[in-house]
Amino acid sequence: MEAPGPPEPGPEAEEVEEEVGGESTRASAGHPRFADALRAVDAGRVEVLSRLLSEEPELARARSTSVETPYDGYFHGATLLHHVAGNPVRGPLPERVLEVAACLLEAGADPDAGCGGGPTQPLTAGASVLDLVVTGRQPHEAGVAEALIDLLLAHGARLDPDGGMFGALYHTVEHRGQREVAELLHARGVRADLPTAAGLGRLDLVADFFEDDGSLRPGSAEIWARTVRAGTALTDAEALLEGLICAAVNGRTEVVAHLLDRGAAIDGLRPWGPFPVTPLHGAAWAGWPETVTCLLERGADPTVREPTFDATPRGWARHADRPEAVEAFDAAGVVE
């Protein structure tokens, strides 16, 4: 017996198609009208979306069941609300995105619902809408990141202990505007640990982690271990190096110098995402020429090769297309 196919679009779907455009696809949706609602979201048609949510209230919490790109990785099982973050980039950010987000939230969308864990990225489960907004390029470039974050918080979105601040600072290598997003989160009350304080460029906060003799205050390493390393206790030396790399990747040259003065290992290797890097690799990769120059003047070894690609810091700057950082190496006489 032949298995039944997806239901044919009904008159309601045809009406949505006429107003929003596109064909109705249902096979990969957890709700028969999910695709209709998603077209309304993408087109910024708040009135159409509102009507759909009124007719089918469960749409507010329905999820895509697709495993096709972009739902095969960290966006797997996304709700309609996840789509307002523009992360991953599926096209232009929805018009009237703030009104779209408010419409979904007022209809009962869960701001803390997690997505991710798809077959190509099984370890990525748990990303909330706030996480996607914080780490996304589109909300910042569209000038709506702050308003989206505040809207989500006003509807009860939970700030984790690091409040997404590390995620924003981590993604600076992809989008420098992430630094401003991290600063916004800190202004909203997210506590900075040593590495995030370093990434924020807040020398005053970084200094608070040290005793008068220059040693780390007791407990400084544990804060970082609890929020990001998930139970893995760091030594003071590891915590210092984490801070130095976060400062270098975010171009916080003054903080880099401060941490070096307090004994941070200038050529130490620590994971930055999947890649072990030195501070010089991090500054070169993100493209901060002043930070590259500072590290070189302080004695960083430009010949150190990281273990993943066996590349030097200058090689990383060249590969990432950071011409100003390459010029900083050239000016210091570092050539390959």
KOLMIFI-233274 format. One record per atom (N, C-alpha, C): x, y, z. Coordinates in steps of 0.001 Angstrom, whole numbers, plus 524288, in hexadecimal, padded with zeros to 5 digits. Layout:
N
XYZ ...
This chain:
336
8034E7FB5D80000 800008000080000 8037A804E180000 80221808897FCBA 8054780D3F7FC4F 80457810C380109 808A6812BA80344 808258162E807CD 805BD81B5980629 8025B81D7F80964 7FFE58228480803 803DE826E580805 8035482A8E8047B 806D282F0F8044D 804DA83361807CC 80797837D1807D7 805E583C3C80B0A 800B083E568091A 7FD9D840A880C8C 7F881842AB80AF4 7F8FE84700806E6 7F53C8475180392 7F53284B7D7FFB3 7F409850B280256 7F638854F180046 7F50185A0D80288 7EF3485B318022D 7ED0E85D0780681 7E78F85E748069D 7E6CA8641A8052C 7E1F5865FC8055E 7E0E986B64803E6 7E3CB86F5680745 7E49886DF980C65 7E768871A180FC6 7ECFF8724780DEC 7EF8D86DDC80C6A 7F4E886E2480A8D 7F5338714C80587 7F1588708680204 7F164873697FD1E 7F0F6879427FE29 7EDD687AB18020C 7ED448803580359 7F2728826C80545 7F53E87F5E8087D 7FA518812780A64 7FE23881A1805E2 7FE0687DC58024E 8018F87E0F7FDD7 8007C882E57FA98 7FB91884417F9F5 7FA3D888D57F6DC 7FC2E88DC97F98A 7FBEB88DE67FEBD 7FD798929380191 8035E892E880260 805E188E4D802FC 80B6A88E3680469 80EC988C587FFEF 80CF2888967FCED 80FF6886897F898 8127C8815F7F9F2 813B187E417F5EF 8165F879547F6C0 812AD874C57F6E0 814D68701C7F661 811B586B677F679 81143869547FC05 80D2C866627FD06 80C6C864108022D 80F4785EDE80272 812F185E5280611 815C48596E806E8 814B7857AD80C72 8135D852AC80D20 8118C850EF81235 8145684C1B81432 8172084967810C9 819468445B8124F 81D31844D0816BD 81FE68494581725 823FD849C681B0F 8225284D2D81FA4 81D5084E2682026 81B798518C82455 818C184E6682890 8198A84FEA82D6D 8170A84D43831C0 8116084EC783263 80FA4852B682F93 80A308547382FB3 8088F8555F82A0D 803C9853E78288B 802418544D82308 80244859CC820D1 8025185DCB8243B 8026C8632482245 80775865FB823B2 80B5B8630382563 810628655A826D0 812C3868438222F 812B9865D081D95 815158684A81902 8125586D5E817A0 80D2286D7F81833 80A38872488172C 80BE88769581AFB 80C458752B81FE6 80DCF87908823D7 8136187AE7822EE 816C88775A8214B 81C36878D982068 81CA187CA281BD1 8197987BDD817BD 8197F87F9E81373 817B6884FF81558 813E588514818D0 8121B88A1381AF5 8166988CA181E2D 8193F8897D82138 81DAD88B858243E 821C288DDE8209D 8235A88AE181CA7 8277F88C9D81925 82605891808161C 820F989219814F3 81F25896A481200 81DC689B3C81588 81E0C89A6B81AAD 81CA289E9E81E44 816DE89FF081E23 8139989C2581CB5 80DFE89D0681C62 80B8889BEC821B0 80BBE89FBC82515 80A1089F1282A7C 8043F89DDA82ACA 801288A0578277F 7FB8489F7B827AE 7FA28899D882631 7FCC5897DD82225 7FBDB8927082087 7FD9C88EB6824D4 8023488FC1826FF 8043A88C7082B2D 8009788C7582FDD 7FEB18911383142 7FB2889179835BB 7F63588E47834D7 7F42A88E7A83012 7EF7688B7B82EFA 7F07B8859A82F58 7F4EE883E282D42 7F64587E5D82D85 7F6D487C8983326 7F95687FBC8365C 7FA1B87E5683BD2 7F4F187E3983EC9 7F160881A183D45 7EC3B881A583FBE 7E92D87CB983E4C 7E9A587B1D83958 7E6E0876778378A 7E95E8717083989 7EE8F8717E839FC 7F18186CD483B8B 7F55D86E4E83FE0 7F38986EEC844B5 7F6ED870DA848F0 7FBD286D8C849CE 7FB8F8687E848A7 800128651D84990 8049C8665B845E7 803A48697B841CC 807E486B1783E54 80C2486E1784141 80AAF870D184568 80E7B874028484C 812EB870BE84A75 811E786BBA84B89 815F38685484DBC 81754863C484A19 81524863C284571 8164B85F94841B6 81BF08600C83FD5 81DF885BA583DEF 8236D85B7A83C38 823D685932836BD 827D985AE383409 829218585E82F18 82B59852F583036 829D784F2482D18 82C04849E282DAB 82FCB8488F82940 8311B84C6882615 834A184B82821B3 83A2784A408238E 83CEC8472F82080 8427E8465382169 845A68484981CC0 8432584B4E81965 845E084DBD81503 8487F852C3816E3 84C648549181405 84EE98598781541 84AD285DDE8153D 84AA7861558191F 84E50861F881D79 84C9D85F378227C 848E685B9F8220D 846CC85915826B3 849CC8541D82826 84E3F8534D825A9 8513384E7D8268C 8552784F0382AEE 855D1853B382D19 859CB8548B83120 857B285759835D4 859DE85BF9836EE 8586185EB783BBD 852F88612F83B5D 8507E86103836AF 84B4E8633C8360C 8471D85EFB835CD 8489D85A378371C 844F3855DA836D6 84088856A183AD3 83BBA8558183922 83749855FE83CAB 835E685B8B83E0D 8372485F4483AA2 8362A864CA83BC5 83054865F283BF1 82ED18693F83F9F 8298686B4D83FC6 829358700183C1D 8248D8720683B59 823FB876C38382F 8270F87B4583A85 8271287BA183FBB 829D687FF284245 82FAF87FB584143 831F387B03840FB 8378887AA083FCC 838E187D5483AA1 8353487D75836FF 8364F87F87831CC 8370288572831C1 8355188836835D4 835E888DE7835C3 83B8088F89836D5 83EDD88BE083883 8444188D3A839DB 847B888DE383514 8460188BF983088 8495388C5382BEB 84E518893C82C70 84E358851B82F8E 852DF88205830B5 8513A87C4F83104 852398793F82CED 8557687A5282855 852CC87E1182484 855F78803982100 853E8883CB81D18 850FE8809E818FA 84BF188168818B7 848B087EB2814E0 846F0882658108C 8481D887458111C 8465A88B4D80D8D 8463C8906681093 843EC8947580E66 843978996B81149 840AB898B381665 8423089BAA81A4E 83F5F89B8A81F40 839C489D3481E46 835FE89A95820BD 8308089BE681FB2 82F668A1B982067 82C5A8A3E581CDA 82A8A8A93B81D99 827328A96C8228B 827638ADDE82527 8245A8AE8B82A04 825A98AA2382DDF 82AAA8A8BF82E13 82C2E8A43083127 82AAA8A4BB836E1 82AD88A974838F6 829668AA3683E71 8239C8A93683F4B 8206C8AAE483B95 81AD28A9E483C06 819A38A41083B6B 81C998A181837E7 81BF089BE083736 81D3F8990683C44 821B589A7583EA4 82353897F184382 81F58898EB847D3 81D7789DBA8483F 8199B89F0084C48 8149289BEE84B71 812FB89B6484696 80E3D8987284554 80EBC892CC84724 813388906884622 8141988AFA847B0 8145E88A7484D9E 8170488E0D8502B 8178788DCA855D6 8123F88E8785880 80F388922C85682 80A1A8931F858DB 8064F88E99857EC 8077A88B76853E6 8043A886E1852CF 805F28821D855EC 80A24882B28590A 80BCB87E6885C62 810CD87BB185ACF 813B187DE385715 818B687B91855A9 81C5D87BA485A5D 81F5A8777A85B01 822E5876E785F73 828348794385E0E 829B887D9B86097 82EBB8800B85F3F 8336E87CBD860C5 8329D878E086434 836F387591865EB 837098703E86338 8339086F6A85F73 833A486A7585C9E 838EC869BC859FD 83AFB8650685A42 8400B863F8857E6 83F7D86159852A0 843308624D84F37 8437085F8384A45 848EB85D41849BE 849CD85A5D84593 84EFA85832844A8 84F2D852598455C 853DF85037844DE 8549484A9F84568 853218479584092 8534684A2B83C09 852168477D83724 85652843A4835A4 8556684072831A7 8590A83C378305D 85E8983DF982EF7 85F228429E82CD0 8646B8446282B7B 8672C8471183007 8643D8489E83412 8667C84B27838B3 863A68492583D89 8646A8443A83ED9 86157841DE84310 862678441E8486E 866B5846E28492F 86818848E984E52 8666184E8D84F1F 863138509584BB3 861B08561F84BFE 85C5B8572584E61 859F48534C850CD 8549D85405852BF 854658581D8570B 8500E85B0085726 84F0985E8885B7C 84F498644985A4A 85035865D38555F 850B086B6285424 84B5E86E0E8547F 84AFB871F4857D8 84624874EF85854 845F98793385432 8417B87BBE853BF 8410C8801E8501C 844EC8845E8519C 8456C88560856AC 849218895385874 84EAC887E9856DE 85019882E485760 8554B8812D855B8 8562F8826684FFB 8524A8815184CBA 852DE8822F84718 85334887FD845CD 8503488B2D8488C 8507B890D8847A7 855D7892E884933 857B48914084DB5 85CAE8932984FBB 8612A891CC84C1C 8611F88D28849DC 8658388B5F846AC 864B288C4C840DD 8606A88ED583F5B 85F3588F8F839DA 86125894B6837B2 8625B894A4832B5 864248995383000 85F8F89CE282E7E 85B6389A9B82C9A 8573289DC282A52 854858A18482E1E 8532E89FD8832EB 8508E8A39A83665 853DE8A86F83774 8590E8A7A683819 85C658AC2583921 85CAB8AFB68345D 85D6A8AD6382FC2 85DEA8B09182B0B 858D18B36E829CC 854728B11782B3B 84F668B39D82A4E 84E058B78F82E8B 851398B7E88329A 850418BBA4836CE 84BE28BA1F83A7A 84A9F8B50583AB5 8464C8B35B83E0A 848078AFB484269 84D168AEBF842F2 84EE28AB06846EA 84D378ACAB84C5F 84E158B18E84DB4 84CBB8B362852F6 846E48B2EC853F1 843BC8B49385023 83E118B45B850DE 83C248AEBD8512E 83E528AB3884E13 83CC78A5B984E51 83E328A34F8538F 842EE8A47585567 8449A8A26185A77 841048A45185ECF 83FD58A95985EC5 83C768AB89862DB 836ED8A95E86276 8350A8A87885DAD 82FDC8A63985D00 82FA78A0B685F3D 833A389DA185E2B 833D38984886035 8342F898458662D 8376E89BBD86850 837EE89C1086DFE 832C889DBA8707F 830118A15E86DF8 82B168A33087011 826F889EDD87024 827AB89AF686CCB 824028968E86CA9 82637891C586F80 829FF892B7872E4 82BC188E9E87667 8305288B5F8749A 832FB88CF18706A 8378F889F786EB0 83B93889C087317 83DD988533873C8 84188884568780B 8470D885A087644 849C88889F8797E 84F52889918789C 852608857187BA2 8556888248878DB 858B687E6E87B64 85D0D8813287E66 8601187E4F881A3 8641E880E4884BB 867C18845888191 8692B8829687CCB 86C86885FD879A4 8693E8894E875F9 864008887687607 8606D88BD78733B 8616E88C5986D76 864008888486B10 8653C888DC86587 869E088C4E86460 86C3988E9C8686D 870778925286791 8752C88FAB8650A 8767588AF0866E7 87AD48884086482 879A2886E985ED6 874C18855085DC2 873518841385860 8741C888AF854C5 872A588D538568D 87369892018535B 879338931085281 87C43892CC856AC 881D8893EA85637 884A688FC7852F4 882C788AF485342 88504886C685015 88440887DE84A47 87FB8889F9848D0 87E7788ACB84352 880AF88FDB84120 883EA8928E84418 8865C8975584219 889AA8963983D48 88BCC8917E83CD9 88EF58903B8383C 88B9C890548334E 8867188FCA833E7 882EA88FE082F6E 8805B8953982EB0 87F9E897FF832EF 87CC489CEF83295 87E4F8A05D83731 881148A48183624 8831F8A7BB83A63 87EDF8AA6C83D86 87A428AAFB83B3B 875F68AD4D83E24 874618AA2E842E2 876398A54E8432F 874F98A219847B7 877068A47B84CC6 87B1E8A78884C7F 87D218A9FB85142 879058AD94853AA 876488B08985056 872388B3FE85255 86DBA8B0E2854BB 86C878AC5385276 868628A913854AC 869F88A72D85A19 86EE68A59285AAC 870C38A3E085FCD 8707E8A859863BF 871E68AD018620F 8719A8B18B86588 86BEE8B29686729 868558B1D686380 862D08B282864BD 8610E8AE9F868E5 862948A9B48684F 8611A8A5C186C2A 8634D8A71087186 8681F8A8E1871A1 86A698AA5E876A4 867628AEE987908 865C38B29A875CC 862B78B702877BF 85D658B548879CB 85B7F8B0CC877E3 856808AEBF879BA 8571D8AB7C87EAF 85BCF8AB44880BD 85C8F8A8C4885C4 85F548A392885B6 861408A1D588137 8641189CE588108 8697889D9F88374 86AC089A428871F 86FB989AAC889D7 8742D898E38864E 8786F89BBD88655 87D0589A5488340 880D08973A88693 8828A892AF8848B 886DA88FFD88713 88BE789212884B6 8904F88FC488615 89548891F088451 895BC8921E87E5E 894CD88DC687B85 8956288E19875D5 89183891CF8733B 88C96891DB874FD 888E98956387274 88A1189B11873D0 88BE489C168788D 88D878A168879DD 892048A31B87657 8959789F6D8754B 899F88A092871CD 8980A8A18C86C47 8945589E5286A6C 8923389F0D86535 88F248A410864A1 88CBF8A5D5868D9 889E78AAC9868D4 88D998AF7B868BD 892828AE8286A02 896378B2D186A5B 895B58B5F686F4F 893548B3B787349 8926F8B67187831 896FF8B57A87BDE 89AFC8B8B287B55 89F9F8B81E87E8D 89E578B8A288453 89A848BBEB885A5 899028BC8F88B1D 896E18B77788D59 893BD8B4A688A42 8919E8AFAC88C0F 895D28AB8388C58 8993D8AB748887C 89D828A7A78887D 8A0E48A86588D53 8A21B8AD3E88E9F 8A57B8AE4E89321 8A3258AC498982C 89DF88AC1489884 89B658AA4089D49 89C548A47489E57 89E0A8A18A89A6E 89F0689BF789B2A 8A47389AE589D7D 8A78189F0589E76 8ACDD89E4A8A04D 8ADA98A0978A5B9 8B11589DFE8A8B5 8B2D28A0198ADB1 8B6CC8A46C8ACBA 8B82A8A7298B0E2 8BBF58AB648B05D 8C1438A97A8AE7E 8C2918A4848AFA5 8C79F8A27B8ADF5 8C7858A0658A857 8C31A8A0FB8A599 8C2D089F4D8A02B 8C0C8899D789F5E 8BFE2896E78A38C 8BDD08919A8A303 8B7E4891BE8A27E 8B5B488D9E8A02C 8B00B88D4F89FA9 8AD8188C9D8A4FE 8A93088F2C8A5D3 8A64F88E7C8AAAF 8A3F8889048AAE9 8A38B886D28AF80 8A13A8819B8AFF9 89BCA8816B8AD8C 89AC687D4E8AAA1 895AF87C9D8A82B 8953487ED98A2BC 8990D881D38A0F3 898A18843A89BC5 898538802B89770 89B4687BF4897E4 89B2C877E8893DD 89616874D789408 893DA87410898A9 88F23870F089922 88A6F873868967E 88A39878B089680 885E287B68893F7 885A3879D688E3A 88A1887A0288BA6 88A55878A08861A 88924872D788556 88B3586F96888B9 88A4B869F588834 88484868AF88899 881B586B4788C00 87C3E869FF88CDD 878D986BAA8883D 879FF8703188601 876868723C88201 877928702C87C93 87C5886EB587B60 87D8B86D1D8760C 8800D867BF875BF 883628667787948 8863386184878F1 8834885D0587B81 87E9B85E1187D56 87B01859F587F16 87D8085616882D1 87F7E8582888711 8816B854B188B23 887298536A88AD9 889DD85544886DE 88F798545888674 89255858C388936 894D08578088D81 8978885B8B89083 89C6585D5488D98 89D138626E88D2E 8A1B28649F88AB8 8A5AA8662F88EDF 8AA93865DF88D6B 8AEA786809890BD 8AEB286DF088FFD 8B15C870AC89375 8B1D88764F892D0 8B4878779F88DAA 8B885874A088C3C 8BB52875A58875E 8B7BA874FC882AB 8B45087101882D3 8B0A18702A87E81 8ACA28748F87E36 8AAC88764D882BB 8A70487A96882CB 8A97187F99880AB 8AE4D8809F88211 8B10A8853487FFE 8B17E884E987A13 8B2E88804887818 8B38687FA28727E 8AE4B8802686FB0 8AA1787E1B87206 8A4E787ECE86FC2 8A3B4884A286F28 8A4D98879C87338 8A3EC88D3887300 8A73888FDD86EDB 8AC2D88E4D86E7B 8AFB3890AF86AAC 8ADD488F958651E 8AC3588AD086409 8AA658898585EC5 8A54E88C5E85D83 8A1BE88CA986146 89CD688F6C86053 89DDC8953585F49 8A1888978386221 8A2EF89CFC86133 8A56C89DA785BD5 8A8D889A0085A52 8AB8B89A638554D 8A7B9899D2850C5 8A4298960A85116 8A0638952F84CE8 89CC8899E184C4E 89BE489CB78508B 8985F8A1328505B 89B3D8A66A84FF3 8A0548A63784EF1 8A3388AB0184DE9 8A3B18AEA28528A 8A3EF8AC8285739 8A4458AFB285BF9 8A9FF8B01385D9C 8ACD58B36685AE5 8B2808B38F85B73 8B4378B510860F3 8B18C8B8BD86364 8B3098BA70868A7 8B2708B5F686C89 8AE5A8B2E786BF2 8AD8B8AE7386F6F 8B19D8AA3D86E53 8B2F28A97586968 8B7138A5BA86808 8BC128A71086AFE 8BDA18ABF286AD5 8C2688AD8C86D8C 8C1F18ACB98736E 8BD6F8ADE487596 8BC938AD4687B38 8BD258A78D87CD3 8BADF8A404879D7 8BB1E89E7D87B34 8C09889C4687A6F 8C35889E3587692 8C8C789C88875F1 8CC0989E4887A9B 8CB058A2F787C93 8CDD08A4DA8812D 8CCC58A178885F6 8C86F89EB4885EF 8C70689B6888A5B 8C81B895A38895F 8CB43894A588577 8CD5788F61884CC 8CA7C88BDF88103 8C6D188DE187DF3 8C42D88A9587A17 8C826888AA87614 8C799883C687484 8CB5C88149870F0 8CAA28835E86B6D 8CE6D886518698E 8CDC88890F8649F 8CD588855885FF8 8CFD2880CB86048 8CF9B87D0685BFA 8CC728782B85D61 8C951878938617B 8C6468740E86327 8C202872A885F4B 8C0D086DAB85EF4 8BC9E86BB585B9A 8B7EB86A3585EEF 8B35686C4685D7F 8AE7486AC986006 8AA4686A5485BD5 8A6478670E85CA6 8A23186685858AC 89F1286B8D85802 89E3F86D1285320 89A828712A851CD 896A386E9384E1C 8924786CC785063 88EE98695284D6D 891C78643384C87 891CB86240847BB 8946985D47846B5 89A3B85DB7845DA 89C488628B845C4 8A1BF8634A8444C 8A51B8651A848E1 8A93B8624E84A41 8ACFA8647484DFE 8B002868E684B66 8B02786D6084DFA 8B2C9871ED84BC1 8B6378747F84FDF 8BA0E8777284E0C 8BCFA87AEE85170 8BA538804185140 8BB8F883C0854D7 8B957889068547E 8BA9588BA984F49 8BF4688AC484D39 8C0B888D3284844 8BD8988AFC843C0 8BC9C885E1843C9 8B924883A783FD7 8B3BB8863A84020 8B1BB886E7844EA 8AC8A889228458F 8AC3488EB28438C 8B009891F1844D4 8AFFD897638430A 8B090897B683D23 8B3C58943A83AEC 8B48E8943383540 8AFA88926983273 8AD4288E5F8346F 8A88288C2583220 8A418890258320A 8A382893038365F 89F51896E4836B2 8A0C789C018340B 8A5DB89CD683313 8A77F8A15A83006 8A8338A66183305 8AAE68A62E83770 8ABD98AADD83A8F 8B1AA8AC4A83A45 8B3348AFD7836C7 8B8CC8B0EF83613 8BB848B31C83AEC 8B8D98B67083DF4 8BB568B89B8429C 8BC6F8B45C8469E 8B8D38B0A684717 8B9A08AC5F84AC7 8BDF18A8C8848E5 8BE298A7BF843CE 8C26F8A4A884198 8C7A88A73E842CB 8C7F88AC5E841E0 8CCD88AF33842DE 8CE568AEF9848A0 8CA8E8AFB984C15 8CB9B8AF7B851B0 8CDE48AA3385334 8CB738A5FE8516B 8CD4B8A0C1852CB 8D2C189FC7850A8 8D3BE8A16F84BE4 8D8F58A0B8849A7 8DD0A8A3D684CAF 8DBC78A8A984E1A 8DF6F8ABE685118 8E06A8A9AE8567D 8DC908A6ED858A3 8DD348A49585DCB 8DFE289F3B85D90 8E12F89D7F858DD 8E43B898AF8586B 8E158893EC85686 8DC8F8947985482 8D9C388FF585270 8DCDA88D8A84DF0 8DCE78886D84DB7 8DFDD8859D849B4 8DC7D884F2844D6 8DDD1887A484082 8DA928874983BCF 8DB5288239838CD 8DF0787EE883A7B 8DFF4879FE837B0 8DCEB8756C83A04 8DA378765283E7A 8D7388721C840E8 8D2E18706983D36 8D25786B4E83C88 8CE3C8692A8392C 8CA278666D83C8C 8C53F867B283B87 8C1138651D83E74 8C05B85F9683C47 8BE5E85BFC83F79 8BE638567883DF8 8BA37854D383A0A 8B620857F18394B 8B1D88563F835DD 8B352856978301B 8B58785B0582E88 8B6E185BDC82909 8BCBA85C9E82831 8BFC385C5982C7C 8C56B85D1B82C37 8C6B48625B829B1 8C3E18666582B5F 8C48486B9182907 8C69086F7282D07 8C9798734682B20 8CB6C8778082E68 8C73787BAB82F0E 8C7F287F47832C3 8C427883908334A 8C39A886CB82E4E 8C7F5887F182BAF 8C79E88AE8826D2 8C493887D6822B4 8C549882B4822B0 8C25787F7081F19 8BC7F87FC282020 8BB0B8800582521 8B57F8808882675 8B35A885D4824A0 8B672889FE8254B 8B4AF88F2782390 8B3EC88F3D81DA8 8B78388CD581AE7 8B71188CB181534 8B25D8896B81379 8B1B1884E9815F1 8AD5C8818281486 8A8198841B815AA 8A7BA8870B819F9 8A2D9889A481B7A 8A20D88ECD818A1 8A5B8890248151F 8A562894FE81219 8A537899B8815AE 8A94989A0C818FC 8A9E489E8481C82 8AEB98A19981ADB 8AE528A4CA816BC 8B2FA8A7608149C 8B5B98AAEF8187B 8B2C38AD8D81BEE 8B5518B10E81FA9 8B88F8ADF982392 8B6AF8A96D82512 8B9C78A62B82899 8BE9E8A418825D7 8BE168A28A820DC 8C2A38A0C581DD8 8C6AE8A52281D86 8C4DC8A9F581CA5 8C8708AE6381C6D 8CB3D8AF368219B 8C8908AE28825F7 8CB138AEAD82B12 8CF7B8AAC082B9F 8CEBC8A603829BE 8D2FC8A228829C9 8D76A8A3F08263D 8D6118A5E0821A7 8DA138A79A81DF4 8DD4A8AC0A8204F 8DAA38AFC1822D9 8DD5F8B42B82538 8E11A8B27A82977 8DFDA8AE1D82C03 8E3428AC158301C 8E7738A87682DEB 8E7A58A7F4828CB 8EB908A4A682661 8EA4989EDD82672 8E54A89D8D8275E 8E3B1898178277C 8E1B38969B8220D 8E48D8934C81F6F 8E30D8918381A35 8E34E88B9C81A11 8E0A88895381625 8E0BF883AB8157C 8E2E58825F81018 
